[in-house]
Amino acid sequence: MSQQLSGQQIVILRQGTTRTRGKEVQHSNITAAKVIAAAVRSTLGPRGMDKMLVGPTGDIVITNDGATILGEIAVKHPGAKMVIEVARTQDNEVGDGTTTAVILVGALMEQAESMLEQGIHPTVIAEGYRRGMDKALAIVNSLALKVNPSDRKILLKIANTAITGKSIEQVKGKLDSIIVDAVMTVAETAGGKTLVDEEDVMIKKQKGPSMDDVELIRGVIIDKIRIHEGMPRKIVKAKVALIANPMEVTKTQVKAKIRISTADQIDAFSMQEREALKKLSDAIISSGANVLLCQKGISDITQFYLSKAGVLAIEDVPEKDMKYAGRALHATIVGKAEAITAKDLGAADLVEEDTEGKVTRISGCTNPKTTTILLRGTSDYLLDELERAVVDGTRVVMDAMEDGTYVVGGGAVEIEIRMKIREYAQTVGGRVQLAIEAFGAAFESIPRALAENSGFNAIDKLVELKNAHAMGKKNAGLNVYEGKVVDMLEEGVIEPLRSKRQSIQSASETAIMLIRVDDMMISPSKN
């Protein structure tokens, strides 16, 4: 950008900077949002389709998870990046509802495009959307139902709703039980509130003959096996020691030399080293431990003494797995082996080496603070999709337990918001009323997408849904398998309130930001 002042050119922006202003930038941002929304629209709902994504290296991802799809594609447009950030935030905060949030952004921008063409100012649209968002959040709060953190029946339905529509539906009847049991096991109560740390549910993948072999282990799985053939493969009623430091002779921190001139000195030096290593193994054995997890290396001599005493030892265990094991076993991670006592040991019913998968299972822990869900599948693609389903399922169950609230699905909440916001808009008046009505109309995009993805006429289903809600049936939603409008609460199609609130808020705030942009300056990248 330059101006002429007294005949002299003044350069303000860096050379190569491109600038877009007015209607052109508004149209650009609207188009970007609509394109991103269209990319995931067909994946919404139990009958949504999958996407195949091929990376630069040829890696293939097959999924209908919105966050995964948008995370894999590379975009350059700033507006498109903001929409993708909506999906990323939704995934980080809630774990589910990413596709819903992105479709809402696209619908809100599409409604804004129509109003801009009518001459309604962007600030008026933004004001209407802001009021509409506040009203929508109030409406969805009023629709929320309470759930007790110990109500396994309701939590199973929430997990089932989250994983329905994935490529792993054949095992969802078994998987939802495992998900709920895993989360309920690690949930803690503090100050009358239920708290769940998602890190306490570990997910391990292993190739196997069938997805039906998925299982919940009340403990941990270590991706390593015993270090000595003489050690037992299986320990019943295990007492587990966790050692952080190496069980071998380590180099000194300072440079030093030992001068040896005779054979007797060599023997004495070797004997002293052997005795030092024997003391390490004796410390473990005398503590009563019959299983050892060491974060560092274990010397050959120490291995010999441990195997002779019937101790199953694993070396080079990752720090993360050590912490998991400590919480599952109620064990203390001790720095030096010499300092370990019986009080530091953890207990498990069984520690067993799985030679087929080259892992070691530690199971049967009493009141473990961490659990492990072991997934099996015939291919990496299937395992990855199975993992995504489990992550979504665990997150929504955690959300419902922590908040104690849920809402119905199937487009019921969106239609109720649509109807109530139209009534609210009539009380406002002026041009802002048009923006509020348009905000409410955007929520039709969710049940419309559900109907289209299920092969039904979207207009017919929207009319049926609106008629049902007009008669006071606030839980009426679309059964995507039969095409009927039914009570979603009776159908068991429910999801956490947090997911719905987050998708409404993040989509609305992003749309408001994009609508208010009337000037975009893109600087060239530095070479």
C-alpha positions as CSV (number, residue, x, y, z in Angstrom):
1,M,0.0,0.0,0.0
2,S,1.4,3.4,-0.9
3,Q,0.3,7.0,-0.9
4,Q,1.6,10.1,-2.7
5,L,2.7,12.9,-0.3
6,S,4.4,15.9,-1.8
7,G,5.3,13.8,-4.8
8,Q,7.1,11.2,-2.7
9,Q,5.9,7.6,-2.5
10,I,5.5,6.2,1.1
11,V,5.6,2.4,1.4
12,I,3.6,1.2,4.4
13,L,3.1,-2.5,3.9
14,R,5.9,-5.0,3.1
15,Q,6.5,-5.7,-0.6
16,G,4.4,-8.6,-1.8
17,T,1.7,-8.1,0.8
18,T,-1.8,-8.9,-0.6
19,R,-4.8,-7.0,0.6
20,T,-8.5,-7.9,0.3
21,R,-11.2,-5.5,1.4
22,G,-15.0,-5.1,1.7
23,K,-17.4,-7.5,0.1
24,E,-14.6,-9.5,-1.4
25,V,-13.1,-10.5,1.9
26,Q,-16.5,-11.2,3.4
27,H,-17.3,-13.5,0.4
28,S,-13.9,-15.2,0.8
29,N,-14.4,-16.0,4.4
30,I,-18.0,-17.2,3.9
31,T,-16.9,-19.5,1.1
32,A,-14.1,-20.9,3.1
33,A,-16.4,-21.7,6.0
34,K,-18.9,-23.3,3.8
35,V,-16.3,-25.5,2.0
36,I,-14.9,-26.8,5.3
37,A,-18.4,-27.5,6.6
38,A,-19.2,-29.3,3.3
39,A,-16.1,-31.5,3.7
40,V,-17.4,-33.1,6.9
41,R,-21.2,-32.7,6.5
42,S,-21.7,-36.2,5.0
43,T,-20.0,-37.8,8.0
44,L,-22.6,-36.6,10.6
45,G,-24.8,-39.2,12.4
46,P,-24.9,-42.9,12.7
47,R,-25.4,-43.4,8.9
48,G,-22.7,-40.9,7.9
49,M,-20.1,-41.8,5.4
50,D,-16.3,-42.2,5.9
51,K,-13.5,-40.1,4.3
52,M,-10.2,-41.5,3.0
53,L,-7.3,-39.2,3.6
54,V,-3.9,-39.8,2.0
55,G,-0.9,-37.9,3.4
56,P,2.2,-36.6,1.6
57,T,4.0,-39.8,2.5
58,G,1.2,-42.1,1.3
59,D,-0.2,-42.8,4.8
60,I,-3.9,-43.6,4.7
61,V,-6.5,-42.6,7.2
62,I,-10.1,-43.8,6.9
63,T,-12.5,-42.2,9.4
64,N,-15.7,-40.2,9.9
65,D,-14.3,-38.4,12.9
66,G,-14.6,-34.6,12.2
67,A,-11.5,-33.6,14.2
68,T,-9.4,-36.2,12.6
69,I,-10.5,-35.3,9.0
70,L,-9.9,-31.6,9.5
71,G,-6.6,-32.3,11.3
72,E,-5.3,-34.2,8.4
73,I,-6.1,-31.8,5.6
74,A,-3.8,-28.8,4.9
75,V,-5.5,-25.5,4.3
76,K,-4.0,-22.0,3.5
77,H,-7.0,-19.8,3.8
78,P,-7.1,-17.9,7.2
79,G,-10.9,-18.2,7.5
80,A,-10.7,-21.9,6.8
81,K,-8.0,-22.3,9.5
82,M,-10.3,-20.5,12.0
83,V,-13.1,-23.0,11.3
84,I,-10.7,-25.9,11.7
85,E,-9.6,-24.4,15.0
86,V,-13.3,-24.7,16.1
87,A,-13.1,-28.5,15.6
88,R,-9.7,-28.7,17.4
89,T,-11.1,-26.8,20.4
90,Q,-14.2,-28.9,20.5
91,D,-12.1,-32.0,20.4
92,N,-9.8,-30.8,23.2
93,E,-12.5,-29.5,25.5
94,V,-15.2,-32.2,25.0
95,G,-13.9,-35.0,22.8
96,D,-17.0,-35.2,20.6
97,G,-19.3,-33.0,18.6
98,T,-16.7,-31.6,16.3
99,T,-18.7,-32.3,13.1
100,T,-21.7,-30.5,14.6
101,A,-19.7,-27.5,15.5
102,V,-18.2,-27.1,12.0
103,I,-21.5,-27.6,10.3
104,L,-23.0,-24.9,12.5
105,V,-20.2,-22.4,11.5
106,G,-20.9,-23.1,7.9
107,A,-24.6,-22.6,8.3
108,L,-24.2,-19.4,10.3
109,M,-21.9,-18.0,7.6
110,E,-24.4,-19.0,4.9
111,Q,-27.2,-17.2,6.7
112,A,-24.9,-14.1,7.1
113,E,-24.2,-14.2,3.3
114,S,-27.9,-13.8,2.6
115,M,-28.3,-10.9,5.1
116,L,-25.2,-9.1,3.7
117,E,-26.8,-9.3,0.2
118,Q,-29.9,-7.6,1.7
119,G,-27.7,-4.7,2.9
120,I,-27.7,-5.6,6.6
121,H,-24.5,-4.3,8.2
122,P,-22.0,-6.9,9.6
123,T,-22.2,-5.3,13.1
124,V,-26.0,-5.8,13.2
125,I,-25.5,-9.4,12.2
126,A,-22.9,-9.9,14.8
127,E,-25.1,-8.4,17.5
128,G,-28.0,-10.6,16.5
129,Y,-25.8,-13.7,16.5
130,R,-24.4,-12.8,20.0
131,R,-27.9,-12.4,21.4
132,G,-29.0,-15.6,19.6
133,M,-26.0,-17.5,21.2
134,D,-26.9,-16.3,24.7
135,K,-30.5,-17.4,24.2
136,A,-29.5,-20.8,22.6
137,L,-27.2,-21.5,25.6
138,A,-30.1,-20.7,28.0
139,I,-32.5,-22.9,26.0
140,V,-30.1,-25.9,26.0
141,N,-29.5,-25.5,29.7
142,S,-33.3,-25.7,30.3
143,L,-33.4,-28.9,28.2
144,A,-30.7,-30.6,30.3
145,L,-31.4,-33.7,32.3
146,K,-29.6,-34.8,35.5
147,V,-27.5,-38.0,35.7
148,N,-25.9,-39.6,38.8
149,P,-22.2,-40.4,38.2
150,S,-23.0,-43.9,39.4
151,D,-25.9,-44.4,37.0
152,R,-24.3,-47.0,34.7
153,K,-27.5,-47.5,32.6
154,I,-27.5,-43.8,31.5
155,L,-23.7,-43.7,31.0
156,L,-23.9,-46.7,28.8
157,K,-26.4,-44.9,26.5
158,I,-24.2,-41.9,26.3
159,A,-21.1,-44.0,25.4
160,N,-23.2,-45.9,22.8
161,T,-24.4,-42.7,21.2
162,A,-20.9,-41.4,20.8
163,I,-19.5,-44.6,19.2
164,T,-22.5,-45.4,17.0
165,G,-21.8,-44.7,13.3
166,K,-18.1,-45.6,13.5
167,S,-16.7,-48.5,11.5
168,I,-16.6,-50.6,14.6
169,E,-20.3,-50.9,15.3
170,Q,-20.1,-54.7,15.5
171,V,-18.4,-54.5,18.9
172,K,-20.1,-51.5,20.3
173,G,-22.3,-53.6,22.6
174,K,-19.1,-54.8,24.3
175,L,-17.1,-51.7,23.9
176,D,-19.6,-49.3,25.6
177,S,-19.5,-51.5,28.7
178,I,-15.7,-51.5,28.8
179,I,-15.6,-47.7,28.3
180,V,-18.1,-47.0,31.1
181,D,-16.4,-49.5,33.5
182,A,-13.0,-48.0,32.8
183,V,-14.1,-44.4,33.5
184,M,-16.1,-45.3,36.6
185,T,-13.1,-47.2,38.0
186,V,-10.8,-44.2,37.9
187,A,-13.3,-41.5,38.8
188,E,-12.7,-39.7,42.1
189,T,-14.9,-37.7,44.3
190,A,-13.6,-34.4,45.9
191,G,-15.7,-31.8,47.5
192,G,-18.9,-33.4,46.4
193,K,-17.9,-33.3,42.8
194,T,-16.8,-36.1,40.5
195,L,-13.5,-35.7,38.8
196,V,-12.0,-37.8,36.1
197,D,-8.5,-37.5,34.5
198,E,-8.6,-38.7,30.9
199,E,-4.9,-39.7,31.3
200,D,-5.9,-42.3,33.8
201,V,-7.5,-44.4,31.1
202,M,-4.7,-45.9,29.0
203,I,-5.4,-47.2,25.5
204,K,-3.2,-49.9,24.1
205,K,-3.4,-51.4,20.6
206,Q,-2.4,-54.9,19.5
207,K,-3.0,-56.7,16.2
208,G,-5.2,-59.7,16.6
209,P,-7.7,-61.9,14.9
210,S,-10.8,-60.1,15.9
211,M,-12.1,-56.8,17.3
212,D,-14.3,-58.9,19.7
213,D,-11.1,-59.5,21.7
214,V,-11.2,-56.0,23.1
215,E,-10.8,-56.1,26.9
216,L,-10.6,-54.0,30.0
217,I,-7.6,-54.6,32.3
218,R,-7.7,-53.2,35.8
219,G,-4.1,-52.4,35.7
220,V,-1.5,-51.6,33.1
221,I,0.2,-53.2,30.0
222,I,3.9,-52.7,29.6
223,D,5.2,-52.9,26.1
224,K,8.1,-55.0,27.2
225,I,8.9,-58.6,28.4
226,R,11.2,-60.1,31.0
227,I,14.9,-59.6,30.4
228,H,16.1,-63.1,31.3
229,E,15.0,-66.4,30.1
230,G,15.4,-67.9,33.5
231,M,12.8,-65.6,35.0
232,P,9.2,-66.8,35.3
233,R,6.7,-65.8,32.7
234,K,3.8,-65.6,35.1
235,I,3.5,-64.4,38.7
236,V,0.3,-64.9,40.7
237,K,-0.3,-62.7,43.7
238,A,2.4,-60.3,42.6
239,K,4.3,-57.9,44.8
240,V,5.7,-55.2,42.4
241,A,8.7,-53.0,43.0
242,L,9.2,-49.8,41.0
243,I,12.8,-48.5,40.7
244,A,13.7,-45.3,38.9
245,N,17.5,-45.6,38.9
246,P,19.6,-48.1,37.0
247,M,20.5,-51.4,38.7
248,E,24.0,-51.6,37.3
249,V,27.3,-50.0,38.0
250,T,27.2,-46.5,36.5
251,K,30.0,-44.3,35.4
252,T,31.2,-41.6,37.8
253,Q,30.4,-38.0,37.1
254,V,34.1,-37.0,37.2
255,K,37.0,-38.4,35.1
256,A,38.9,-41.0,37.1
257,K,41.4,-43.8,36.4
258,I,42.0,-47.0,38.3
259,R,45.5,-48.5,37.9
260,I,45.6,-52.3,38.1
261,S,49.0,-54.0,38.0
262,T,48.3,-57.5,39.2
263,A,45.8,-60.3,38.6
264,D,44.7,-60.2,42.2
265,Q,43.7,-56.6,41.8
266,I,41.5,-57.5,38.9
267,D,39.9,-60.3,40.9
268,A,39.3,-57.9,43.8
269,F,37.8,-55.2,41.6
270,S,35.5,-57.8,39.9
271,M,34.5,-59.2,43.3
272,Q,33.7,-55.7,44.6
273,E,31.6,-54.9,41.5
274,R,29.7,-58.2,41.9
275,E,29.1,-57.6,45.6
276,A,27.7,-54.2,44.8
277,L,25.3,-55.6,42.2
278,K,24.3,-58.4,44.6
279,K,23.3,-55.9,47.2
280,L,21.0,-54.3,44.7
281,S,19.3,-57.6,43.9
282,D,19.2,-58.6,47.6
283,A,17.4,-55.3,48.4
284,I,14.7,-56.2,46.0
285,I,14.4,-59.8,47.1
286,S,14.4,-58.9,50.8
287,S,11.6,-56.4,50.4
288,G,9.3,-59.3,49.3
289,A,9.0,-58.2,45.7
290,N,8.6,-60.9,43.0
291,V,8.2,-58.5,40.1
292,L,10.5,-55.6,39.3
293,L,9.9,-52.7,36.9
294,C,13.0,-50.6,36.4
295,Q,13.0,-47.3,34.5
296,K,16.7,-47.8,33.6
297,G,18.9,-50.7,32.8
298,I,19.5,-53.9,34.8
299,S,23.0,-55.5,34.7
300,D,23.6,-59.1,33.7
301,I,24.8,-60.0,37.2
302,T,21.7,-58.5,38.8
303,Q,19.5,-60.3,36.3
304,F,21.2,-63.6,37.3
305,Y,20.5,-63.1,41.0
306,L,16.9,-61.9,40.4
307,S,16.1,-64.9,38.1
308,K,17.6,-67.2,40.7
309,A,15.2,-65.8,43.3
310,G,12.3,-66.2,40.9
311,V,11.7,-62.5,40.3
312,L,10.2,-61.3,37.0
313,A,12.1,-58.2,36.0
314,I,11.6,-55.7,33.2
315,E,14.1,-53.0,32.3
316,D,13.9,-49.6,30.5
317,V,10.2,-49.1,31.3
318,P,9.1,-45.6,30.0
319,E,8.5,-43.0,32.7
320,K,4.9,-42.6,31.6
321,D,4.3,-46.4,32.1
322,M,6.0,-46.3,35.5
323,K,3.6,-43.6,36.7
324,Y,0.6,-45.5,35.3
325,A,1.9,-48.6,37.2
326,G,2.4,-46.7,40.4
327,R,-1.2,-45.4,40.3
328,A,-2.7,-48.7,39.4
329,L,-0.7,-50.7,41.9
330,H,-0.7,-48.1,44.7
331,A,3.1,-48.5,44.7
332,T,5.8,-45.9,45.3
333,I,8.4,-45.3,42.7
334,V,11.7,-45.5,44.6
335,G,14.9,-43.9,43.4
336,K,17.5,-46.4,44.7
337,A,16.9,-50.1,45.1
338,E,18.7,-50.1,48.5
339,A,16.0,-47.8,49.9
340,I,13.0,-50.0,49.0
341,T,10.8,-51.4,51.7
342,A,7.7,-53.7,51.8
343,K,5.5,-50.6,52.1
344,D,6.7,-49.3,48.7
345,L,5.5,-52.4,46.9
346,G,2.3,-52.6,44.8
347,A,0.0,-55.6,44.6
348,A,-1.7,-57.3,41.6
349,D,-3.5,-60.6,41.2
350,L,-1.5,-61.5,38.1
351,V,1.6,-60.4,36.2
352,E,1.9,-62.3,32.9
353,E,4.0,-62.1,29.8
354,D,2.1,-62.2,26.5
355,T,4.7,-63.5,24.1
356,E,2.4,-63.1,21.1
357,G,2.2,-59.4,21.6
358,K,5.5,-59.0,23.3
359,V,3.9,-57.2,26.2
360,T,3.5,-57.8,29.9
361,R,0.1,-57.5,31.6
362,I,-0.3,-56.4,35.2
363,S,-4.0,-57.1,36.1
364,G,-6.3,-57.6,39.1
365,C,-5.2,-54.5,40.9
366,T,-7.3,-53.5,43.9
367,N,-9.1,-50.2,43.4
368,P,-6.7,-49.1,40.7
369,K,-6.4,-45.4,39.9
370,T,-5.6,-46.2,36.2
371,T,-7.1,-48.7,33.9
372,T,-6.1,-50.0,30.4
373,I,-8.3,-50.7,27.5
374,L,-6.7,-53.2,25.2
375,L,-7.8,-53.0,21.6
376,R,-7.3,-55.7,18.9
377,G,-7.9,-55.5,15.2
378,T,-6.8,-57.1,11.9
379,S,-5.2,-53.9,10.5
380,D,-3.7,-50.6,11.6
381,Y,-6.5,-48.7,9.9
382,L,-9.1,-50.6,11.9
383,L,-7.1,-50.2,15.2
384,D,-6.8,-46.5,14.7
385,E,-10.5,-46.0,14.1
386,L,-11.2,-48.2,17.1
387,E,-9.0,-46.1,19.2
388,R,-10.8,-42.9,18.0
389,A,-14.1,-44.4,19.0
390,V,-12.8,-45.3,22.4
391,V,-11.4,-41.9,23.0
392,D,-14.7,-40.2,22.0
393,G,-16.6,-42.6,24.2
394,T,-14.4,-42.2,27.3
395,R,-14.5,-38.4,26.9
396,V,-18.3,-38.1,26.7
397,V,-18.7,-40.4,29.7
398,M,-16.2,-38.3,31.7
399,D,-18.1,-35.1,30.7
400,A,-21.4,-36.5,31.8
401,M,-20.0,-37.8,35.1
402,E,-18.3,-34.5,36.0
403,D,-21.2,-32.2,35.0
404,G,-24.0,-34.6,36.0
405,T,-26.0,-33.4,32.9
406,Y,-27.0,-34.6,29.5
407,V,-29.4,-33.8,26.6
408,V,-31.1,-35.8,23.9
409,G,-29.7,-36.1,20.4
410,G,-31.1,-36.9,17.0
411,G,-31.6,-33.2,16.1
412,A,-34.1,-32.7,18.9
413,V,-32.2,-29.9,20.7
414,E,-31.4,-28.1,17.5
415,I,-35.1,-28.0,16.4
416,E,-36.2,-26.8,19.9
417,I,-33.6,-24.0,19.7
418,R,-34.8,-23.1,16.2
419,M,-38.4,-22.8,17.5
420,K,-37.7,-20.9,20.7
421,I,-35.2,-18.5,19.1
422,R,-37.9,-17.6,16.5
423,E,-40.2,-16.7,19.3
424,Y,-37.5,-14.7,21.1
425,A,-36.6,-12.7,17.9
426,Q,-40.2,-11.4,17.6
427,T,-39.7,-9.7,21.0
428,V,-36.6,-7.8,19.8
429,G,-37.6,-6.0,16.7
430,G,-35.6,-4.0,14.2
431,R,-32.9,-5.4,11.9
432,V,-31.3,-7.3,14.8
433,Q,-34.5,-9.4,14.8
434,L,-33.6,-10.6,11.3
435,A,-30.1,-11.6,12.5
436,I,-31.5,-13.5,15.5
437,E,-34.0,-15.4,13.3
438,A,-31.2,-16.2,10.8
439,F,-29.1,-17.5,13.8
440,G,-31.9,-19.8,14.8
441,A,-32.5,-21.0,11.2
442,A,-28.8,-22.2,11.0
443,F,-29.6,-24.9,13.6
444,E,-31.8,-26.6,11.0
445,S,-28.6,-27.7,9.3
446,I,-28.0,-30.4,11.8
447,P,-31.3,-32.4,11.4
448,R,-31.2,-31.6,7.7
449,A,-27.7,-33.3,7.4
450,L,-28.9,-36.2,9.5
451,A,-31.8,-36.8,7.2
452,E,-29.8,-36.4,4.0
453,N,-27.0,-38.7,5.2
454,S,-29.7,-41.3,6.0
455,G,-31.3,-41.2,2.6
456,F,-34.5,-39.4,3.6
457,N,-36.1,-36.2,2.2
458,A,-34.7,-33.4,4.4
459,I,-37.7,-31.0,3.9
460,D,-40.2,-33.7,4.8
461,K,-38.3,-34.6,8.0
462,L,-37.8,-31.0,9.0
463,V,-41.6,-30.4,8.7
464,E,-42.4,-33.4,10.8
465,L,-39.8,-32.4,13.5
466,K,-41.2,-28.8,13.7
467,N,-44.8,-30.1,14.0
468,A,-43.8,-32.4,16.8
469,H,-42.0,-29.7,18.7
470,A,-44.9,-27.3,18.1
471,M,-47.1,-29.8,19.9
472,G,-44.7,-29.7,22.9
473,K,-42.7,-32.8,22.2
474,K,-39.3,-31.3,23.0
475,N,-37.5,-34.6,22.9
476,A,-38.7,-35.4,19.4
477,G,-35.8,-36.3,17.1
478,L,-35.1,-38.2,13.9
479,N,-34.7,-42.0,14.0
480,V,-32.1,-42.2,11.2
481,Y,-32.7,-46.0,10.6
482,E,-36.5,-45.8,10.1
483,G,-37.0,-42.2,9.2
484,K,-39.5,-41.7,11.9
485,V,-39.8,-38.8,14.4
486,V,-39.6,-40.4,17.8
487,D,-38.8,-39.6,21.4
488,M,-35.0,-39.5,21.6
489,L,-35.0,-40.0,25.4
490,E,-36.9,-43.3,25.0
491,E,-34.6,-44.3,22.2
492,G,-31.6,-43.8,24.4
493,V,-29.9,-41.3,22.0
494,I,-28.3,-38.9,24.5
495,E,-25.1,-36.9,24.8
496,P,-23.4,-34.7,27.4
497,L,-24.7,-31.1,27.9
498,R,-21.1,-29.9,27.8
499,S,-20.7,-31.1,24.2
500,K,-23.8,-29.3,23.0
501,R,-22.9,-26.1,24.8
502,Q,-19.3,-26.1,23.5
503,S,-20.4,-26.6,19.9
504,I,-23.0,-23.8,20.1
505,Q,-20.6,-21.3,21.7
506,S,-17.5,-22.0,19.7
507,A,-19.4,-22.0,16.3
508,S,-21.2,-18.8,17.2
509,E,-18.1,-16.9,18.4
510,T,-16.1,-18.0,15.3
511,A,-18.9,-16.9,13.0
512,I,-19.2,-13.5,14.7
513,M,-15.4,-12.9,14.4
514,L,-15.4,-13.8,10.7
515,I,-18.5,-11.7,9.9
516,R,-16.8,-8.6,11.4
517,V,-13.7,-8.9,9.1
518,D,-13.7,-6.4,6.3
519,D,-10.0,-6.1,5.5
520,M,-7.5,-9.0,5.2
521,M,-3.8,-8.3,4.6
522,I,-1.5,-11.4,4.0
523,S,2.2,-10.8,4.2
524,P,4.5,-12.9,2.1
525,S,6.4,-15.7,3.9
526,K,10.0,-15.0,4.8
527,N,12.6,-17.0,2.7
